[in-house]
Structures are given as C-alpha cells and as structure tokens.
Amino acid sequence: MSLRDLLIERIARTGPIGLADYMQACLMHPDHGYYATRDPLGVAGDFTTAPEISQMFGELIGLSLAQCWLDQGAPQRIVLAELGPGRGTLMADALRATRAVPGFHAALSVHLVEASPTLRARQAATLAAYAPEWHDTPETLPDAPLFLIANEFFDALPIRQFQRAENGWRERVVGLRDDALVLGLTDPAPVAALDHRLEDTAPGDIVETCAPAAAIAAGIGARIKAHGGAALIADYGDWRSMGDTFQAIEAHRAADPFAHPGEADLTAHVDFEALAAATPSAFTRLTPQGVFLERLGITARAQALAQGLSGQALETHIAAHRRLTHPEEMGTVFKILGYFPDGAAPPPGLDT
Ligand code: SAH
C-alpha cells in the first residue's frame, strides 16, 4: 500500500489530520517517508545545501565553534553535535578545519542527531574516523559543554498552520475530496499560543507554529546555559514568519505538497523569533548568512583555495562562493541565530 493510500484510509476512518501529522508521515514514515527511505541531497537528489555546495561553509562553522571553545577556557570534555547532519559533509569539513586548534580534537566527542537510517549510513561512512554516536533526539546528548550546529534541520520539523478568523483561529487540515487529499479549515477556536499574533495579523492571515522546534531549542539552550558551549542554527526563514510557507521540492523544483506523499521534501520557513523566545540561554542577533560568512573570512579562504584550481574547477569554486554569500542567492534568505552562555562572548561572526 502506498503512503497516499495509507493516509486516505486513515483520514476516511478518523477524519482530517493536521499539517504536522501529514508532514511527519510524509517525511519520516518508516517504510515510505521521504527521509526514511532515501538520500535526498545533491545533483541527483531533490535539493542541495550549503555544505554540499562548498567545503568553506563547514570549515568556517567549525572554526567559529572552536573559537567559542577557546573563549570559554577550552573545557576538557565537550560534545560536538549536529542536528540532521545529512551526508556528514559539514561535520567532516568542520573537523578537518579544526585539526590545527591545539587540544580541540582531544577534548571533543562527536554526536549526531539523525532520524533517517539511510542518512545515518552515509554519515557513518563519512565520519568513521571520528567514531560518532547517534541519537534519536537531542535529549539523550551527554551532559557536557555543548557545541552544536544545525543547518537546514529546523525547516524539516512538522508545522501547524492557522488562519485568523473574526472570532479565533481556524486550523488548516488535510482532508479528502473525491479520493484526493485537499486542505480544509476547522471551525474557529481560540489558540492561546497565538495571542501575541493578534497584534500583527488581520482576519484571513495565516500563521505557522512549530512545537517540536520550540521544544528542541529550549532543550539545547538549557544545556548551553547549564554547561557552557554554543549553538549555530542556520536556515531559511525570518524573525516572526508570516503567511503560508509550507512547500514541497521535488527534483530541485517546487511541487504540490499533496500530490505525491513521501516523494517530495516538505519544509516550512523557520520562525527564528520562536527559537529565540524558547531558549533560556543568551542568543545573538539574527544575521544573514552572507554577512556571517564574510565576517568569518570566507573571501580570504576562497582566494586561498582558488590558488590550486583552474578551468572548470575554478569556475565552480567561484560560483560556490557567490552562491553561499550573494544577497540574490543564499546570502540573505538564509540566516544564522547563535546561542551562548550568559556573560560569554557570542560566537564569532555574530553579535548581540
Ligand atoms: N544538515 C544537512 C542536511 C539537511 S536535510 C545539510 O546541510 O546538508 C535535513 C536533515 O535533518 C536530514 O539529515 C534529515 O534526515 C534530518 N531530520 C529531519 N527531521 C528530523 C528529525 N525529526 N529528527 C532527526 N533528524 C531529522
């Protein structure tokens, strides 16, 4: 039975389901889920990400975290963690770049939070030399100073959508019409978690919530507050997102999120205000990715790497630098939020 048939049967039996349940099933169903069953990254896949575009991204992230470690007195046993590490490329680049930081590698152990068995296998191959440990959730990370990166992780977490009505909020839910999966609206009801959105919305506007994102952000921030460390959260989104940002990508193109359940990547923009509100630690100003990478010296790094390149390889390298930083490419749409302990210096590349 296909995932589409399974969802139709479920909805016929128990009624419409929220977008979060729909997203969770499409992405993570053990037999049919998008991430559970494939490696979606790269040219042959559905989308590509900053670490897959250039080694410079992971290198600079790694060096920023290593500088935080130095700034915090180089604690002796630390956790270097990544949420949703994909192919393990970012972590591999970060580890290679930080080999020259005295004592850093001796102090760290590598921990990966990954739900997909397929991607865990990729990560195991890429990172074998570092003997990583895998986790289903960040809750089981060891209690130690935590240096963490999450790139394009939070956008994959299940969201709910609400449309403002005259007297409350209607939730957008997935139901059936003539055997097709279609969006519908519940009756209006008050939603306490959306009280703060009454000030910036009007009837008809759509807002999104992501309960798992807030819970994960709170957990990470609590560890950094208690034990020290830093987190760099990189993703597309904004401070307080507005409107319908739910999207499907299939073979590098926008697709209908309800047409082929389990076959397309489903994401939503990240509401960074919610991630900042959830953390008990200090947090940085939300910073465009291009600005962050320029402050960390990506242009000097790009020039050094260019020395050894010519022809097509040089063209590709120059295009990759532009793609990561230019405002019309990933430089502005993607943003970085940092967490750090009260009283410590913010991660290099970010400010408060
Ligand atoms: N960070 C990588 C991959 C981004 S794709 C990169 O930049 O290339 C999203 C990643 O998050 C994948 O590894 C996916 O399997 C993982 N993921 C998505 N939802 C998850 C969840 N709920 N728990 C753990 N991992 C998840």
Residues whose N, C-alpha, C, O or C-beta is under 5 A from the ligand:
A	BS01	SAH	Y35 T49 P51 L83 G84 P85 G86 V113 E114 A115 S116 L119 D136 N151 E152 F153 A156
